[in-house]
Amino acid sequence: MEHVSVPVTVSTIVAGKFRRYAHLSVWQHLTSWHVVKGNVSDVAKIIIGFFQSLGLIIRFWPDVVFAKGGYVCLPLGLAAWILRRPLVIHDSDTRPGLTNRVLARFATKIATGSPLENYPYDPAKSTYVGVPIDDTFRPVSTKQQREYKQELGVDPDKKLVVAMGGGLGAVSINDAMAIVATELRDDDVVVYNITGKKNIDRATEKAVGIDNYIATPFVYEGMHKVLGAADIVVSRASATFLQELAGLKKVVIAVPARQLGDQLKNAHAFAAAGAVVSLSDTDIETPDILKEVIQDLLSNAQKRETLAEALHEFARPDAAASTAKLILSAPKAK
């Protein structure tokens, strides 16, 4: 596919978010000075951002406004509605974000990253398009997988478990994988752990003497090859990363961050569809649980194939094109 450069004008606005944490009760939210102060301050930012957005929309007078769902989209989306500009929103996660739940009532079209039954949106204006990802995330052949393992310095005859705790890494996953690698050493299993830049020193210390464990702070290029080499992937449950793994048709153990409600909902939805094995941070504090799940999957080819097939059902290789078509159709639907 030919990639064409398109000039983009970048403008910024002030925006604020409503702080909500899955591990805090309602009372703790109301009595935490840090949370209350932040929320009050951010209300003012939203108001300022709204008037900035009005100015931008009047200046550019777009045919359509596209909002991806982050908190910065709230003032812009409200301004688009006030000025009667067609609004298209997209939700990657199976748990609709607060911004999109507010904007959904004003939206002309709604695009979702997962099947519509996961959302409270009006089905008449909603379309399941998936999450746009790079087209390199597609199933690999056995030959390609062996080649990718060799590029990583891994014996292609050994099983490879790739672990990643998101862009910043996850200490819970890193600590568990070092122990798991030790216990799976005699099973011809290699662990390739993407630790996050801030966690590489801790992970390296814990991996001393473990010859079947490779730690790297981050992968800047060729992530599709690293994941393509894997027999099993242990990861957080962000919507985009799960979509990339779905595109690759991988066997996934999802460990959602306990404080992130969107990841918890993603993991639940994918596990309910038989597409991933879902474990919690609490589960992997006892590494034997993670080790046993990995051993069970590695010893059962049929189970791995069933999981990978179910996850691949969520893949939407045309997600970017489908989203673009939806955006282009919005002015006619208004």
ZAGU-630534 format. One record per residue: residue in three letters; x, y, z of N, C-alpha, C in turn. Coordinates in steps of 0.05 Angstrom, whole numbers, plus 5000, padded with zeros to 4 digits. Atoms other than C-alpha are relative to their C-alpha. Example, Ala and Ser with C-alpha at 12.3 -4.5 7.8 and 13.67 -1.06 7.14 Angstrom:
REM residues 2
ALA501849765000524649105156501850245000;SER498449764999527349795143498550225014;
REM end
This chain:
REM residues 334
MET501749765000500050005000501850255000;GLU498549755002502750684980499250195022;HIS500649814979503351185037500450284989;VAL499949735010501851905019500150195023;SER499849804979504052485062497850214996;VAL502149805001498352955079500750235020;PRO499349794982499753645108497850035022;VAL501849984977496553735177500650255016;THR499749764983495354385214499349925029;VAL500350074972496154285289499350245017;SER500849794981492454725339499549875027;THR500450114973491954645414497950155015;ILE501949884983486654785465500549915029;VAL499950094972486254755541497849805005;ALA502050204994482654145567500549885028;GLY499850124974481353795633498549745001;LYS501250264998479353105654498749965028;PHE501350074975474752815707501449765012;ARG498450214988479052405754498349795013;ARG501450234988476051725770501949765000;TYR498150234997479951125795498549765010;ALA501550254994477450415796500649895028;HIS499350114974481150265861499050175023;LEU501049824979477850845899497049995002;SER502949994996470750855929499050284994;VAL501249745004465951435917500850195023;TRP499349844977467351685987503050094999;GLN497149935002474951665975500450214978;HIS499849795021473952075911499250275011;LEU501049754989470052595950501750125022;THR498449904978474852646008503050024994;SER497249985008481452615971500550284990;TRP499549725008484153335967501250014972;HIS498750005026488453155907497949964978;VAL502150055021482452875868498150234997;VAL502049785001477553425887501350264988;LYS498749765011482553985873500549984970;GLY499550045029484353685805497550034984;ASN502649995015477053605784498950294998;VAL501049735000475154315804501750174981;SER498349855018481154605768499549934970;ASP500350085027479754205706497350084988;VAL502549895010472554445701500550274987;ALA499349745012475455135689501449974973;LYS498650055025480054845636498149924977;ILE502050095020474154525600498550244989;ILE501549765009470455195598501850174981;ILE498149855017476655545570500349864973;GLY499750155025477654985519497650014982;PHE502449985016470455035497500050264984;PHE500049755015471155765478502350014980;GLN497950025020477755625444499149834977;SER501050175021474355075405498050144982;LEU501949845016468755535383501650174980;GLY498449835018474056005355501349844978;LEU498750165021477655445318498049914979;ILE502050105019471355165287498950234983;ILE500849775016468955855265502150084980;ARG497849935018475855985236500249804976;PHE499550205021476455325197497349924986;TRP502650095009468955175189500149734986;PRO499650275012470154425178497349884991;ASP502350155009465353975140499249805021;VAL500550204979465953475197502150025021;VAL498250014978469153425265500249715010;PHE499550274991472352765286501350005028;ALA499050014973473452615360500649725008;LYS499150274994477352015383499249915029;GLY501150094975474652015454501650095025;GLY498549914977480152295499498750255011;TYR501349774987478352845548500450264985;VAL499649765016481153375501497850034980;CYS502149995020475453205454497450125011;LEU502549914989469953425502499350294993;PRO500749725007470354185493499750034970;LEU500249975029471454105418497449884990;GLY502550135008465553615410497650175007;LEU502249834991460954075449499850254982;ALA500049775018463054665406499049934973;ALA501050095026461754265343497049985000;TRP502950034998454754115367498650285001;ILE501149734998453354845386499950144973;LEU499849875026455555075317498949824977;ARG501450175019451754505283501949894979;ARG498250145018457854185252499749705004;PRO500350284997457153435238502349895017;LEU498050114981460753035293500149704998;VAL499650295001463652335287501849945024;ILE498350094978466451985349500849714996;HIS499050285002470451345355500849915028;ASP499450124974471050895416501649754996;SER498350245003476850405417499349785021;ASP500450194978475350085485497249895000;THR502750114997469549625500498550145023;ARG501349834979468250085560500050284990;PRO500149735011465750745532501150205020;GLY498949794983469651335559497950215007;LEU501949804991466151895596499650214978;THR500349805021467552395540498249904978;ASN501750105021464451955487497149945009;ARG502750044991458451785531498550275000;VAL501249745002457152535535499450084971;LEU500249905027458352675462498249824982;ALA501550185017454552065436497250114994;ARG502749895005447852425444500050224978;PHE499949785020450352985398501349904974;ALA498550095023454252555348498249934977;THR501350085025452152465276500449704994;LYS499250285004455851805270501749915023;ILE498450114979459051345321501449754990;ALA498450235008464650855306501049865025;THR499150154976466450305355502249804993;GLY497850185004472549875364499349715004;SER500950274994468749265388497049974991;PRO502850045008461848955371498150185016;LEU501849794989456049425385498649925026;GLU501350084976453149005441501550085025;ASN498449914977458749265486499550305007;TYR500449714997456149985480497150075004;PRO502749914995450050375503499050194978;TYR500649815021449950775438497649934983;ASP502250045018444150865390501049844976;PRO499050175022445050285340499450124972;ALA500749895026441850695285502250184988;LYS497849835010447951155281502749895008;SER497550134991453250665306500949794980;THR498850205018457950235264502549885013;TYR497650144990462949715287502150004978;VAL497949985020469249885249502749885009;GLY497450094990474849635295501850235007;VAL498049804993481150005314502150014978;PRO498049995021485750255259502849935011;ILE497250084993492649925264501649984975;ASP498250035023498749855220499549744986;ASP500650245015497849355164502149785002;THR498050214995504148975186499049805020;PHE501050194979500048655242498049814987;ARG501750205013497448055204501349735006;PRO499050274993498147295213502649944986;VAL497550085011505047015202500149694996;SER499750295004506946335174502049885020;THR498150144983510845815213502950074993;LYS497349935009516945975170500750285009;GLN499449724992516346725184500550015030;GLN499750004970515546585259502849915007;ARG497450104994521946185260502250204992;GLU498149795008525646735222500050235020;TYR500249784980523147265271501349925026;LYS498650094976525546835329503050024997;GLN497149985004532446795299501050285001;GLU499349724999532547545290500350115028;LEU499949924972531347615365502249855015;GLY497950164986537047125380498849775015;VAL501450224986532146575401500149754982;ASP500050255015532845845380497249954990;PRO502750035011526945745332498649745008;ASP501350254991525745045360498950035028;LYS501049964973524145335428497550175000;LYS502449844998517545635450500750275011;LEU499449734991517546385460497650145012;VAL502149844987513346785509501050295001;VAL499449715001513447535496498150145020;ALA501549864980511247975554500450304997;MET499849715003509548715551497950125018;GLY501949874982506449155604499250284991;GLY500749745010504649735559502450184995;GLY497849825006508750335538501950065023;LEU498449944976511150475609500949755014;GLY499350244986511849755628498249955024;ALA501650084976508749395688501749835018;VAL498250144981512749185749498849735007;SER501350264993507648635766500649794979;ILE499550195021508548305698503049944999;ASN497150045001516148415698501049805021;ASP499150174978517148095766499049714996;ALA501150275004512547505749501549854978;MET498850145022515947365683502949915006;ALA497350094992522947325714499949745015;ILE500350254985520546785761499049784982;VAL501150205019516546425707502249904982;ALA497850095017522646415662501749795014;THR498450194985526646065716498749735002;GLU501550254996521245545727499449854974;LEU500550135025520345415653502549944984;ARG497450035014527745365637500349714989;ASP499750275009527344605631498049924979;ASP502150065020521344645584500650114973;ASP499249885026525244965527498350244993;VAL501649765003521545615537501850245004;VAL498549754998524746305526498050225005;VAL501749774994521746935556501450254989;TYR499049745010522647595519498250225012;ASN501649814983520448155566500650294992;ILE499849725006519248865543499250155025;THR500449924972519949205610498950285004;GLY500449724995518849945599502650135008;LYS497449884995524650435602500750045029;LYS499449954972524050585676500449755016;ASN499950254985523749855696502249814991;ILE498050195011529549555657502149925021;ASP497950074980534549595715499049795020;ARG501250194981529849235764499749734987;ALA500450265014528248705711502649864996;THR497450125006535548605694501249875026;GLU499050114974537348505768498749745007;LYS501550254993531947985777500649774980;ALA499450205020534247625714502849895000;VAL497250094998541447515735500149695002;GLY499750294999543346795719497849844986;ILE502250135014536946645680500650014970;ASP499150005028539446435611497849994979;ASN502250015019532646355579498250255003;TYR501549754996530547075595501450234987;ILE498949775014531547685551498350245008;ALA501449764993529748375576500950234983;THR499549765016529249005534498250225009;PRO501749794989526649685555497650074982;PHE502249945018522449815493500849914972;VAL499650075028521649625420499150234983;TYR500749775015521850225375499349944971;GLU500550085027521749875308499649704999;GLY500450295004519249195284498549865022;MET501650134979514249065340498449764988;HIS501550225012510248635291501749754998;LYS498350235002516348185284500449875028;VAL499750114972517348115360497549855008;LEU502550144993510047945370499449774981;GLY500350225019509947525307501649755007;ALA498350234992515547095336498849855024;ALA501050124975511546945399498149774996;ASP502050214999507846305414497850085020;ILE501949894981504446645473500850295006;VAL499449734992503847385490498650055027;VAL501149914975502847635561500050304999;SER500149715004500448355560497850135016;ARG502249844990496148905588497749984980;ALA502450035017489248985557499150264988;SER500949765014489349635520498749924973;ALA501650075024484549645461501749984975;THR498450005024489649815408501949764999;PHE498250224999494649285431498649734995;LEU501650255005489248745433499349984971;GLN500750005029487248945362502549914984;GLU497550085015494548875339500449705004;LEU499750284995494848185371497949844986;ALA502250135015488148005339500849984971;GLY499150005027491048205272502149794995;LEU497950205003497047755284499049715006;LYS501250264993492447185308501749865021;LYS498350104979496247075372498549885024;VAL501150114975495046685436500850205022;VAL499549784982494347205491499049945028;ILE500849994972494347215567499950305007;ALA500449724995491447895584499950055031;VAL499949934972493148215651499450305002;PRO500749715000489248875655501050145025;ALA499149844977491949425700497650045019;ARG502350004981487649395763498750285003;GLN501149734996486750155765498750124975;LEU501149905025484450225693497549854992;GLY502650135006477050085683499749924971;ASP500350075028477650085607501449734994;GLN498650255005482849525608498549775014;LEU501550214987478749125658497649914983;LYS502350075017472649165612500949874975;ASN498950135024476848995551500649715005;ALA499250284993479648375584497649835005;HIS502550164995472748155608498649934974;ALA501450045025469648245539501449794982;PHE498550195017475147875502500149725013;ALA500050274987475447315554497249874997;ALA502750115002467847235551499549894972;ALA500250105027468647125476501949774995;GLY498150225003473846585488502450084984;ALA497849905018479147025454502650045015;VAL497549974984484147115512499649855026;VAL500150084972485846825579500550245017;SER499749764984484847375630500849935029;LEU499050034973488847405695500250295012;SER499849734987489147975746502850045010;ASP497449954987495148315777500349845025;THR499950164975493247955841500749714993;ASP499550275008493347285804503049964996;ILE497250055008500447375778501950075023;GLU498349974976503047585847500949735010;THR499250274995503146835855500949884974;PRO499150075027507546655795499249724991;ASP500850275008505445925798497550004983;ILE502549995016498646125770500650064971;LEU499249935028501746465709501549784987;LYS498550225011506645895700498349774991;GLU501850225007501145375701498350064976;VAL501649935023496945755651501749984974;ILE498250015023502945825604500649714993;GLN499450285005504745085612497649864987;ASP502450125011497544885598499650074971;LEU500349925027497245295535502149884982;LEU497850115016504045055510499649704995;SER500350295003502044335520497449934985;ASN502550055013495344405485499750174974;ALA500049855026495844605411497250074992;GLN502849955008488344555401498950245015;LYS500949774984486945045458501350264989;ARG498749765011492045535429498750084974;GLU501249945025488945485361497250125003;THR502749904994481945595389500150295010;LEU499749734989484146215428500850194977;ALA499049825021487946505369497850064979;GLU502249965020482046395321497950195011;ALA502049834988477246715369500950295002;LEU499049734999481747325378500150124973;HIS499849905027482847385304497350094989;GLU502749915008475247465296499650305005;PHE500249714994476148155327501750174981;ALA498249845018481248365274498350144978;ARG501349855021478848905227502150144984;PRO497849885015484349025176499250254984;ASP500949765015480049545140498950215019;ALA501149814980478549945204500550294992;ALA499349725007482150575180498250094976;ALA501749925023478450575113497150025007;SER502949994992471750425146499550255016;THR500449764984472750995195500050254982;ALA499949785019474651465138497450034984;LYS502649995015468351275099497850115018;LEU502149904981464151405161500250305003;ILE499649714997467252095169499050144975;LEU500949875025466052265096497050004996;SER503050025004458752045100498550185020;ALA501449854979457252475161498750254991;PRO501349765009455953135126497349954985;LYS502550065015450652795082497849915019;ALA501950104981447352485143498950215018;LYS500849794981446753135181497350134991;
REM end
